[in-house]
Amino acid sequence: MYCPICFSEKTKSIFKNTAIDIERDVMFCEGCNLFFVFPLPTTDELDSLYKKEWSWEYGLDEKSSIIRKIFHLIHEVHQKFIARERANYLYKLAPNQMTDILEVGSGNGAFLREIAKYYKFVRGIEPSLDEEYITEKFQIKRETIDDSLVIDDQYDVICMYMVLEHLANPIKILNTLKNGLKKGGHLIIEVPYSPYKEYESLDEFELCKVFENVHLFHFSRKNVEYLKKKLAMTLDDFKVIQKMEFIKGYNVFAIYPNSSRRGLGYKFISLFNLLILYARGLARLSIHKSADEFQTKFGDGLWIRFVLKK
């Protein structure tokens, strides 16, 4: 099996992931340090998965209505806070109010609502929308990345937050987005971060905290550098952000039905973990403190934000 980023054949299985649908291997690439799921789901499998597991209901079944309500309340507050932090970063990168911005994977529009207070041209695409959302300030179209909103040389900034790790063809997607940028435009990406050095010393519980989820890829500095070269873009910024820790042996993704950890007790513990995760993440974001890339512990629940310039 070759790596989908650097195409190295030096890959090996390190964990079995059951959170996606069928059991899949989590592979580690020795060429670029990428962690990825194998076999990668097809487009139809991903569509089915996200409609069932990662849509507005976040995969919670009807028997878990109380958990669902609590989850949504926490998630909504968290999304608003995260949107504000992302907006503050964007204002520094692109202070011109006439900047033309596209967000890919807009969700419920929290980020677009925030930046529409400042920018004049704000658009988003979200394929899982039930209905398109259009206001005087901004619009969210029910479209995929390959559809009409991503037009060559149209945008100053394209943002993709916590989306790329869910897509089976990251290089193709990023090439499409690159083509949608004006010359000198910026691509802002957030993806899960997994430093590779410690994984061999982790037990099954520790590996579960990181890999028992619906992420197809876990990134680090080395494979982001590979992406930069393949796209022929400049890496303008790279930060490890939002440090979030888990209770040992449990995982917030136990809240999803396909998790190997079944039962209502696991779901409540998962929800409690989620509260701690968000609280610690928000505390770090509130003081705009980045994690040190070389001092982070594997499995701490980190994300990276990197900026590519065309």
RAVENMO-V942023 format. One record per backbone hydrogen bond with DSSP energy under -0.5 kcal/mol. CO is the residue of the C=O (numbers start at 1). NH is the residue of the N-H. Records with the same first field share a line. If there is no record, write none. Layout:
CO->NH + NH
This chain:
3->7
8->3
9->11
10->30
12->28
15->17 + 26
16->18
17->24
22->21
24->17
25->27 + 38
26->14 + 15
27->36
28->12 + 30
29->33
34->29
35->218
36->27
38->25
42->46
43->47
44->48
45->49
46->50
47->51
48->52
49->53 + 54
55->58
57->60
59->257
61->64
62->65
64->68
65->69
66->70
67->71
68->72
69->73
70->74
71->75
72->76
73->77
74->78
75->79
76->80
77->81
78->82
79->83
80->84
81->85
82->86
83->87
84->88
85->89
86->90
87->91
88->92
89->93
90->94
96->99
97->120
99->101 + 121
100->156 + 157
101->123
102->159
103->105 + 125
106->109
109->113
110->114
111->115
112->116
114->117
115->118 + 119
120->122
121->101
122->139
123->103
124->141
125->105 + 106
126->129
132->134
133->140
138->135
139->124
140->133
141->126 + 143
144->147
147->150
149->151
151->154
155->182
156->186
157->102
158->188
159->104
160->162 + 190
163->166
164->167
165->216 + 217
169->173
170->174
171->175
172->176
173->177
174->178
175->179
176->180
178->181
179->153
180->154 + 155
182->185
185->310
186->158 + 188
187->189 + 308
188->160
189->306
190->162 + 163
191->304
192->219
193->302
196->199
198->201
199->202
203->207
204->208
205->209
206->210
207->210 + 211
208->212
211->213
216->37
218->35
219->194
220->224
221->225
222->226
223->227
224->228
225->229
226->230
227->231
228->232 + 233
229->232
234->236 + 309
237->307
239->241 + 305
240->291
241->303
247->250
251->254
252->255
253->256
256->259
260->262
263->267
264->268
265->269
266->270
267->271
268->272
269->273
270->274
271->275
272->276
273->277
274->278
275->279
276->280
277->281
278->282
279->283
280->284
281->285
282->286
283->287
284->287 + 289
285->288
288->290
291->240 + 293
292->295 + 296
297->300
300->244
302->193
303->241
304->191 + 306
305->239
306->189
307->236 + 237
308->187
309->234
